[in-house]
Amino acid sequence: MVYMDQRTISEGCIIHCGGKIVTIRPIRLTDQALESDFVSRLSAESRSFRVVGALREMPASTLYTFADADGHYSMAFVATTVVDGSESVVGVSRYAPRDDEEVREMAVAVAEDWQETELAQRLARELIEYAGDRGVREMTVVDVAENPVIKSLVDALDMTRHDNAENSPLTNYRLPL
């Protein structure tokens, strides 16, 4: 991908994944309905591991916030494919600011039928490269220790594990950029 500022950022890249053609591109404000549809298709277990928790649908204000990435403090990439002639989101990677201005918290979610592909890694790597190009020095992931999908992803990205306080169900993973 060729990255410029958020106003002139490229339309993304085309990849072959899971035997299908996928576009990975920056999220747009106009993607709110696509993001809503994506979340509604996630299993209850996948939603419980993500920021939306048990919600079947995200509130409009959350959809707007997720789609309104400024390209510096927050950024998101969507992976889309064409289903029945319409664009459909099959994965999302995003980062949001942490207390330290040079650190971002990353989240990645992919549809169940894409979890056995390399899509999560591709989305994460695009986001990590983008962040590094903008001076971000560290990416973090905070998740429940039992999430096998995230565990597989952070292992593939060579992130280091940092456990939270004793008896906390959450685990921190870090990747210096």
VENBEL-V842124 format. One record per backbone hydrogen bond with DSSP energy under -0.5 kcal/mol. CO is the residue of the C=O (numbers start at 1). NH is the residue of the N-H. Records with the same first field share a line. If there is no record, write none. Layout:
# VENBEL-V842124
CO=NH ; NH
This chain:
# VENBEL-V842124
1=3
2=10
5=8 ; 9
13=24
15=17 ; 22
17=20
20=17
22=15 ; 24
23=25 ; 80
24=13
25=78
28=31
29=32
31=35
32=36
33=37
34=38
35=39
36=40
37=41
38=41 ; 42
39=42
43=47
44=48
45=49
46=50
47=50 ; 53
50=53
52=55
59=62 ; 63
60=64
61=65
62=66
63=67
64=68
67=69
74=71
75=95
76=27
77=93
78=25 ; 80
79=90 ; 91
80=23
81=83 ; 88
83=86
86=83
88=81
90=111
91=79
92=109
93=77
94=107
95=75
96=105
100=98 ; 103
102=137 ; 138
103=98
104=106 ; 140
105=96
107=94
109=92
111=114
112=115
114=117
118=122
119=123
120=124
121=125
122=126
123=127
124=128
125=129
126=130
127=131
128=132
129=133
130=134
131=134 ; 136
132=135
137=177
138=104
139=175
140=106
141=173
143=171
144=147
146=148
147=151
148=152
149=153
150=154
151=155
152=156
153=157
154=159
155=158
160=174
162=172
165=168
169=145
170=164
171=143
172=162
173=141
174=160
175=139
